[in-house]
């Protein structure tokens, strides 16, 4: 069990929540918590995607050419 809690402790916590919020309000609370978690996951995924796009948009030149400022010369494979 998480946090070294047994079934007895979990049952007491659940009963306390039932007394504080009531049985009619619990489904609404659970639904809103689920939506919040879903929105949080979506936002974190959007941030990850944004940072991944920054990595993709780097210039395609090799680093050795970027440092020296040389321009790439086309290779000719002809045998003259």
Number of C-alpha atoms within 10 A of each C-alpha: 7 5 5 6 9 10 9 9 11 12 11 11 12 12 12 12 13 14 10 11 11 12 11 9 11 14 11 11 12 11 11 12 12 12 12 12 12 11 12 12 12 12 12 11 12 12 12 11 11 11 11 11 11 9 9 9 8 8 9 8 10 9 10 9 11 12 8 8 9 9 9 9 6 6 6 6 6 5 4 3
